[in-house]
Amino acid sequence: MAAANLDFEPAGELKFGQVGIANLRVRTLDPERLAAEMRDRVARAPKLFGRAAVVIDFGGLPATPDPASARALLEALRGAGVLPVALAWGSSDNEKLAEEIGLPLLAKFRAQYEREGAGPEPAAAQASAPAGSSAKAAAPAATGTAAAQPGLVQNGAVRSGQQVYADNRDLTVLGAVGAGAEVLADGSIHIYGPLRGRALAGAQGNEKARIFCRAFQAELVAVAGHYKVLEDIPKDLHGKAVQVWLENEELKIAELA
C-alpha cells in the first residue's frame, strides 16, 4: 500500500488582483495535481471559474521551468476548464519563457505574495469599466495624500458586466451589485443592497480592509487576494447582512448584529 500523502500544502495558490483576473502562483510544478485542484474549483463554482482567464505566476518555484514543462502545465490547466492567458511579470528567464511559449507577460498583480524585501513594483494600469458602464475609477491619489482621499460613492446599482474600482480609497455602493458585476477597492467596500456579483477589497494588499453588505449572495468575495466563493460559505449566511475580513491570512465572514 502506498504511503499516505502528508503534503497538505496546495500545489497552486490562487489569488485575485485589482481587476479581478485570477493569478495562479505555481508552488509545485505538477501539472496533474494543479489540474485536479482547478477542476475541483471549476466544479464547485462553474459560473465563476469555468473558462476563466488565468495568469500563470512561476515566481513561487525555485527556478523558471523549461518550455516543455510550461507547455504541459498550460495544457493540463486548459483541460481542467480554465484558460491561461499570460505569464506574470518576473525575471529575465521568465520573460524569455513567455516569448518561447507564445504568451504575453503581464505586470505583477496587486494581489501581493511578498510582503518584505520586494523592490518597487511597476505601476499598475488603472482598471476601466467595460463599454456601457457608467462608473469610472478615480485618478490615482498624489503621493502622501492617500489617507485623506474621500471614498468613492457609486449612486445606484452596479449591473452585470460593469466594474467599479476605487483606487487608493474605500468604495460605497448605494444599491445592489448584480450577478456578473464586479466592485473593487484598495480600501474597504460598503454595499447598501444585495451583493450578487464579486467584491474585492484591499486590492493593493491592504489586509485591514473589509467588505460590508446588507444581503450576501456573492459570487466571490476577496480581501487582499484571499477569496471565497458562494459555495464555500455556510448557507445560513446567504441573504444576511455580513462583514468580511482577513484574520491570520484566513478569510472570515460573519453576520452583522
Secondary structure, 3 states (H helix, E strand, C coil): CCCCCCCCCCCEEEEECCCCCEEEEECCCCHHHHHHHHHHHHHHCHHHHCCCEEEEECCCCCCCCCHHHHHHHHHHHHHHCCEEEEEECCCHHHHHHHHHHCCCEECCCCCCCCCCCCCCCCCCCCCCCCCCCCCCCCCCCCCCCHHHCCCEEEECCECCCCEEEECCCCEEEECCECCCCEEEECCCEEEEEEECCEEEECCCCCCCCCEEEEEECCCEEEECCEEEEHHHCCHHHCCCCEEEEEECCEEEEEECC
